[in-house]
Amino acid sequence: MSKAIPEPVTQLIDAFSRLPGVGPKTASRLTYYLLRAPDEVSVKLGDALRDLKTRTKFCSTCFNITVDDPCPICEDPRRDHHQIAVVEEPLDVLAIERTGSFEGLYHVLHGAISPVNGIGPDDLRIRELVKRVEQGEVLEIIIATNPGLEGDATALYIQRELTGKPVKLTRLARGLPVGGDIEYVDAVTLSRALQGRSSL
């Protein structure tokens, strides 16, 4: 960068630009916003970043992000402890929780099998999932990995690992989005919607 820009400014721009989805222009805008903002904005941001790294951890049961271990979902006696939704990332837990229609527990894998990116089954929390099933309390595993090559490969691997275990395996339904037009739906989605049709 130009020598006209002080080093602390370029360092922050560089730090922001390393975040996913943040390009150089957005990183510059964020940096210059913080320069003009009241000091308390930067202090609160710094405190939040520090707390993120010092106070959060992974739940030892489901591996979701938490402050307390086990996490509040795993500790909640009102949740269905016989049902586990297996998701790729903590953000997937938030998405499912927003629906208000799932009362079971979760298991966060922290990724999906992706040979291209060097991620194999041992890099995920699959062994821990198998151990949870072997403890005997779980009756159903809902595989809620993302639709696509990596999510499907992960789902298939989990299915193989749990074959012969006394647990029901299900997969999230796939189909047409609400409010969508059939003419604009891709062939794979439409095919899966036909295969997964239900009775009226």
C-alpha positions as a Python dict, from the first residue, in 0.01 Angstrom:
ca = {
    (1, 'M'): (0, 0, 0),
    (2, 'S'): (98, 362, -32),
    (3, 'K'): (333, 514, 226),
    (4, 'A'): (74, 790, 262),
    (5, 'I'): (-139, 547, 463),
    (6, 'P'): (-15, 487, 820),
    (7, 'E'): (91, 134, 909),
    (8, 'P'): (-187, 73, 1169),
    (9, 'V'): (-444, 153, 899),
    (10, 'T'): (-290, -84, 645),
    (11, 'Q'): (-262, -356, 910),
    (12, 'L'): (-633, -333, 990),
    (13, 'I'): (-729, -329, 622),
    (14, 'D'): (-516, -640, 573),
    (15, 'A'): (-675, -808, 876),
    (16, 'F'): (-1030, -735, 756),
    (17, 'S'): (-952, -850, 401),
    (18, 'R'): (-854, -1195, 536),
    (19, 'L'): (-1212, -1251, 652),
    (20, 'P'): (-1433, -1459, 419),
    (21, 'G'): (-1643, -1247, 187),
    (22, 'V'): (-1453, -926, 266),
    (23, 'G'): (-1262, -781, -28),
    (24, 'P'): (-1010, -496, -23),
    (25, 'K'): (-1276, -225, -79),
    (26, 'T'): (-1497, -348, 204),
    (27, 'A'): (-1193, -386, 429),
    (28, 'S'): (-1095, -25, 356),
    (29, 'R'): (-1450, 100, 423),
    (30, 'L'): (-1463, -82, 756),
    (31, 'T'): (-1124, 53, 859),
    (32, 'Y'): (-1205, 414, 771),
    (33, 'Y'): (-1543, 381, 942),
    (34, 'L'): (-1368, 279, 1264),
    (35, 'L'): (-1125, 571, 1228),
    (36, 'R'): (-1415, 818, 1218),
    (37, 'A'): (-1638, 639, 1470),
    (38, 'P'): (-1637, 728, 1841),
    (39, 'D'): (-1368, 547, 2040),
    (40, 'E'): (-1627, 334, 2219),
    (41, 'V'): (-1716, 158, 1889),
    (42, 'S'): (-1358, 38, 1841),
    (43, 'V'): (-1323, -53, 2209),
    (44, 'K'): (-1644, -261, 2199),
    (45, 'L'): (-1527, -433, 1881),
    (46, 'G'): (-1191, -513, 2040),
    (47, 'D'): (-1361, -643, 2356),
    (48, 'A'): (-1598, -859, 2150),
    (49, 'L'): (-1308, -1009, 1952),
    (50, 'R'): (-1113, -1081, 2271),
    (51, 'D'): (-1417, -1242, 2437),
    (52, 'L'): (-1480, -1449, 2125),
    (53, 'K'): (-1137, -1609, 2159),
    (54, 'T'): (-1113, -1630, 2540),
    (55, 'R'): (-1468, -1718, 2651),
    (56, 'T'): (-1604, -1947, 2381),
    (57, 'K'): (-1529, -2316, 2344),
    (58, 'F'): (-1681, -2625, 2187),
    (59, 'C'): (-1943, -2823, 2377),
    (60, 'S'): (-1784, -3155, 2475),
    (61, 'T'): (-2106, -3335, 2378),
    (62, 'C'): (-2229, -3181, 2050),
    (63, 'F'): (-1930, -2961, 1953),
    (64, 'N'): (-2142, -2652, 1901),
    (65, 'I'): (-1995, -2319, 2008),
    (66, 'T'): (-2072, -2237, 2371),
    (67, 'V'): (-1964, -2046, 2679),
    (68, 'D'): (-2076, -2319, 2920),
    (69, 'D'): (-1990, -2686, 2880),
    (70, 'P'): (-2211, -2875, 2813),
    (71, 'C'): (-2403, -2621, 2605),
    (72, 'P'): (-2755, -2504, 2699),
    (73, 'I'): (-2917, -2719, 2426),
    (74, 'C'): (-2749, -3040, 2548),
    (75, 'E'): (-2838, -2955, 2909),
    (76, 'D'): (-3203, -2870, 2838),
    (77, 'P'): (-3422, -3148, 2985),
    (78, 'R'): (-3711, -3038, 2760),
    (79, 'R'): (-3520, -3135, 2445),
    (80, 'D'): (-3565, -3480, 2290),
    (81, 'H'): (-3243, -3658, 2384),
    (82, 'H'): (-3332, -3953, 2159),
    (83, 'Q'): (-3296, -3749, 1839),
    (84, 'I'): (-2979, -3589, 1699),
    (85, 'A'): (-2949, -3367, 1391),
    (86, 'V'): (-2601, -3394, 1239),
    (87, 'V'): (-2491, -3065, 1081),
    (88, 'E'): (-2173, -2939, 919),
    (89, 'E'): (-2128, -2605, 1097),
    (90, 'P'): (-2253, -2413, 1405),
    (91, 'L'): (-2439, -2174, 1172),
    (92, 'D'): (-2651, -2471, 1063),
    (93, 'V'): (-2766, -2513, 1425),
    (94, 'L'): (-2883, -2150, 1424),
    (95, 'A'): (-3070, -2201, 1096),
    (96, 'I'): (-3256, -2506, 1229),
    (97, 'E'): (-3326, -2340, 1565),
    (98, 'R'): (-3481, -2041, 1386),
    (99, 'T'): (-3748, -2271, 1241),
    (100, 'G'): (-3871, -2358, 1592),
    (101, 'S'): (-3969, -2703, 1461),
    (102, 'F'): (-3687, -2922, 1595),
    (103, 'E'): (-3673, -3021, 1961),
    (104, 'G'): (-3388, -3270, 1952),
    (105, 'L'): (-3014, -3233, 2003),
    (106, 'Y'): (-2733, -3160, 1757),
    (107, 'H'): (-2395, -3289, 1654),
    (108, 'V'): (-2167, -3042, 1472),
    (109, 'L'): (-1910, -3203, 1241),
    (110, 'H'): (-1715, -2881, 1170),
    (111, 'G'): (-1698, -2941, 798),
    (112, 'A'): (-1768, -3201, 533),
    (113, 'I'): (-1557, -3466, 363),
    (114, 'S'): (-1370, -3292, 81),
    (115, 'P'): (-1068, -3468, -69),
    (116, 'V'): (-1001, -3162, -288),
    (117, 'N'): (-953, -2950, 27),
    (118, 'G'): (-769, -3226, 212),
    (119, 'I'): (-1056, -3289, 457),
    (120, 'G'): (-1111, -3655, 539),
    (121, 'P'): (-1343, -3831, 787),
    (122, 'D'): (-1078, -3816, 1061),
    (123, 'D'): (-1081, -3435, 1041),
    (124, 'L'): (-1449, -3426, 1138),
    (125, 'R'): (-1634, -3518, 1459),
    (126, 'I'): (-1768, -3846, 1318),
    (127, 'R'): (-1599, -4076, 1573),
    (128, 'E'): (-1761, -3876, 1852),
    (129, 'L'): (-2101, -3916, 1684),
    (130, 'V'): (-2057, -4294, 1669),
    (131, 'K'): (-1969, -4293, 2042),
    (132, 'R'): (-2287, -4098, 2121),
    (133, 'V'): (-2493, -4357, 1933),
    (134, 'E'): (-2314, -4644, 2107),
    (135, 'Q'): (-2414, -4503, 2446),
    (136, 'G'): (-2765, -4624, 2363),
    (137, 'E'): (-2985, -4322, 2432),
    (138, 'V'): (-3011, -4205, 2069),
    (139, 'L'): (-3296, -4354, 1862),
    (140, 'E'): (-3275, -4137, 1548),
    (141, 'I'): (-2995, -3962, 1363),
    (142, 'I'): (-3112, -3695, 1119),
    (143, 'I'): (-2836, -3629, 869),
    (144, 'A'): (-2865, -3258, 791),
    (145, 'T'): (-2549, -3205, 587),
    (146, 'N'): (-2564, -2964, 296),
    (147, 'P'): (-2701, -3098, -32),
    (148, 'G'): (-2418, -3140, -279),
    (149, 'L'): (-2117, -3358, -344),
    (150, 'E'): (-1936, -3298, -12),
    (151, 'G'): (-2249, -3312, 205),
    (152, 'D'): (-2367, -3628, 29),
    (153, 'A'): (-2025, -3793, 66),
    (154, 'T'): (-2029, -3709, 438),
    (155, 'A'): (-2383, -3844, 477),
    (156, 'L'): (-2285, -4168, 300),
    (157, 'Y'): (-1979, -4209, 521),
    (158, 'I'): (-2187, -4156, 838),
    (159, 'Q'): (-2443, -4406, 709),
    (160, 'R'): (-2169, -4668, 662),
    (161, 'E'): (-2023, -4598, 1007),
    (162, 'L'): (-2363, -4642, 1173),
    (163, 'T'): (-2470, -4950, 979),
    (164, 'G'): (-2565, -5224, 1224),
    (165, 'K'): (-2609, -4980, 1513),
    (166, 'P'): (-2955, -4973, 1679),
    (167, 'V'): (-3048, -4629, 1546),
    (168, 'K'): (-3283, -4501, 1277),
    (169, 'L'): (-3106, -4296, 1007),
    (170, 'T'): (-3297, -4025, 822),
    (171, 'R'): (-3193, -3745, 585),
    (172, 'L'): (-3344, -3401, 546),
    (173, 'A'): (-3599, -3391, 265),
    (174, 'R'): (-3502, -3212, -53),
    (175, 'G'): (-3741, -3049, -287),
    (176, 'L'): (-3898, -2738, -423),
    (177, 'P'): (-3861, -2407, -240),
    (178, 'V'): (-4178, -2242, -115),
    (179, 'G'): (-4285, -1970, -357),
    (180, 'G'): (-4067, -2104, -638),
    (181, 'D'): (-4181, -2183, -991),
    (182, 'I'): (-4128, -2537, -1120),
    (183, 'E'): (-4010, -2408, -1457),
    (184, 'Y'): (-3705, -2246, -1292),
    (185, 'V'): (-3604, -2540, -1072),
    (186, 'D'): (-3291, -2733, -1170),
    (187, 'A'): (-3328, -3094, -1286),
    (188, 'V'): (-3159, -3251, -981),
    (189, 'T'): (-3383, -3068, -732),
    (190, 'L'): (-3696, -3150, -933),
    (191, 'S'): (-3594, -3516, -960),
    (192, 'R'): (-3539, -3538, -582),
    (193, 'A'): (-3867, -3363, -516),
    (194, 'L'): (-4045, -3628, -727),
    (195, 'Q'): (-3863, -3912, -552),
    (196, 'G'): (-3935, -3770, -206),
    (197, 'R'): (-4302, -3694, -268),
    (198, 'S'): (-4543, -3756, 20),
    (199, 'S'): (-4908, -3854, 47),
    (200, 'L'): (-5177, -3586, 78),
}
